[in-house]
Amino acid sequence: MRTDQALEPAIRVRGIEKSFKDLQVLRGVDFDVKAGSIFALLGSNGAGKTTLVRILSTLLKADAGTATVNGFEVAANPGDVRESISLTGQFAAVDEVLSGRENLVLIARLRHLKNPGGIADDLLARFSLTDAGKRKAATYSGGMRRRLDIAMSLIGNPPVIVLDEPTTGLDPQARLEVWQTVRQLAERGTTVLLTTQYLDEAEQLADRIAILHQGTIIQNGTLSELKALLPPATVEYVEKQPSLEDVFLSLVGDTGAADTDIARTDETVPAGKEPR
């Protein structure tokens, strides 16, 4: 049953639990994602991010709790949910034998859409891949391959896109390319649920950030709200605002970089890409 979309968030999760034999991975997860926003689910490896994504995308059944996506209940209306979302996994799922354009045309045909060639050309232009459209995907850089992967996910104009650690294994330049693509998605009204273990990625992209730790959401808020959880430090009489890294480590109880899989890079952020 579909609820009134005007009153409902794009994604609503309430009390989701999931166990694998004696291992409880999710312990009652709750959060909402506003339509047209970028929501980052931040957590270490093993925190339960991918398990939650699989539940929301109907690939796995929850043991308890409820979830709705685009107004459809995940458990009761899996077909409608699948039509409403697109899932991009941790590694680009492109056919390297085909060209970039052929990959897009193939997906458009599988979705039984009219004018697959026109759809492919529009997406190549949108993702700055027109010049490379006739080249085999095997020749693409990591950033180009990921942009093609996301473009393939958008065929059919799904209102919700789920990106599961989309920049894993990418170099700094490729990560910036993907970040720009994600921003453009939100600007066009697409709801983005982003899982990541990179602190700077959450800082750069997310309208709201939820920290998933040991199977539950321990904090959820804007970057400013999360930073307000810690008092500013004073160094040589200069007030220093806490970073997201400070907040995360304080909340999960880790005291050293060796104790967490969360990563943070120190590359210089180009002009125009300052943190939100």
Helices and strands as residue ranges (DSSP letters): E 11-20, E 23-33, E 38-42, H 49-56, E 64-69, E 72-73, H 78-84, E 85-88, H 100-110, H 116-126, G 130-132, G 137-139, H 142-153, E 160-164, H 172-187, E 191-196, H 199-205, E 208-213, E 216-221, H 223-227, E 233-235, E 238-240, H 244-252, G 257-259
